[in-house]
Amino acid sequence: MTKRVLSGVQPTGRLHWGNYFGAIRQYIELQEQHEAYYFIANLHALTTIRDREQLTDYTHNVAVDLLSLGVDPSRAVLFVQSEVPEVSELYWLLGSGTPMGLMERCVAYKEKKERGIAANLGLFTYPVLQAADILAYDSHLVPVGEDQVQHIEVCRDIAKSFNHSFGEVFVLPEARILKASAKVPGTDGEKMSKSYNNTIEIFEEPKAMRKKIMRIPTDSRPMEDPKEPDEDHLYQLCSLFVSDEQREEIAAIYRRGNFGYGEIKKRLADAADAYWTPARERRAQWLQRPDDVRDVLIDGAKRARRKAAEVLDRAQAACGIAGASQSAVVRA
């Protein structure tokens, strides 16, 4: 059964290996099986990026990167979040009935506060805008990592509360747990994340990528000691790029001992370079066609707005807000 899939990517920096193996690779698979809506979440990015030129540049680059990695505009609706104003209107309707306590319990907000990130109102109410993103398109499935399931649970709670007050307006989405979403370590062994400054970019120049890989810190155990591969982040990174047979070969080297980490780093750099070469070539082509990128996003926004306007009309009518005539223009 075909379902509607919805997910977004924040333009807060260049896409890295964790973005791809944790999410984007699955987006490409899902667009083959379902009706897919993928957006560039520039409104969410405003909670951390306060530079106009930087946000504009990041937004464009994420669009080019997604297209280069395999998101297909003929199979998926690709658009920029801010180009669908119905979502911002829906955000207010949902927020008006969302309990403060629900927001205070959200893990992402608490974690960012603990890491010293400024706690602005946008960060606090982030889950409500995220719920609007999801509910605006009658989304059935939302691909997320295991550490993000709470976001979908919060979205469902918000939708249930609205439905309880005003009738069955919103489709209740389900989380689709992404494979390997929590198994992409950064250069320091922690989960790869821009917040941790431990990323390797997908479209980093090959020489710069290789240099970054060769500088990855490793433990100080003697070379001759056998090592458990699954406990080492270099092995985990290699596993992303090599075949099953090659993975077993590398694991055997670890268990045998008498090897240097430089050997594993070289294998990783070679495998990663080969893996990303086709996407780099496609990206070079897209960069020569900026008008085509713009047209993809314009068409995607039009298609997204038609659906979002339908859902917003439904929500406005249910709660007594007159606005259906305005959004009806979008569908015309």
C-alpha positions, 0 to 999 in steps of 0.5 A: 500500500502506497503511503505518504512519507514526509521528512526534512533536512535542516540547512545548518551546514554542509551534509555529512556522512551521518546525514546520508547513511542515517537518513538520506539513503533511506529517503531515496529508497522510500521515494521508489515505494511511496509518495514522498515529500522532502523539504529543506527546513530553513525555518527550523534553521533560524533557531541557530543561524542568524546570518542571511547570506549563510542561510541562503547559501546552505539552503541552496547547497542542501537542494543541490546535494539532495538532487545529486545524492538521488532525490528524484523530483519526478518521484518526490516533492522537494521544496523549501519549508518557508515557501509553504506559508500554510505550515506557519499558520497551522503552527499557530493553530496547533500551538494554541492548544499545546501544553507547556509541560509537553514542550518542557519534556522534549529531549532535544530542547533539554539536551541543547540547553545542557550543551550551552546552546541559547534557549530561544523561543523557536528552540522551545516550540520547535516540536510544534512547528515540526508537528505542523510540517508533518500534519500539513501533508496528511503524512503517514510515515516519518523516517526518523532515527531511534533518538528522534522517535519522541518527536513523532510521539509529541506530534501525535499527542498534539494531533490527538489533542486537536482532534479531541477538541475539534473532530478528526482533522489530522491523520496520525503519523507513524515513525519509521525507524531508519536503519543504521541511524545511530551507527554513524560515528564522527571523527571522535567516536561520538555520533556524527553531528554538526553540533559536535563538530566531528563530521566528514562532509559528503562533498568534501574535496577528496584531498581534504577528506583524506586528510581529515580521515588520517587525523582521526584519533585512535586508541594507544593500544600496542599494534600487536594486540587483537582488537574487537572491531565492533568497538572501534569507530574506524571499523564502523566507518569502513563498514559503511562503504565496503562490501560484506566480504571486505568487511569480514576481511577487515574484522579479521585483521582487527581480531588478529592484531599486528596492524596499524590504524593507518592501514585502516584509515587508508582503506576507509579513505579509498573506499569513501572516495570511490563511493562518493565519486558518482554523486560528486559528478552529478553535483558538478552537473547540477551546479552548472544548472542553477535555473533547473534547481530553482525550477525543481524547488518552485514546482515542489513548493506549488505541489506542497502548497496545494496539499497544505492548503487543503489540510489548513482549510480543514483545520480552520473550518474545524476550529472556527477560523475563517480563512478557507477562501484565501487558501483556496486560491492556492489550489486554483 
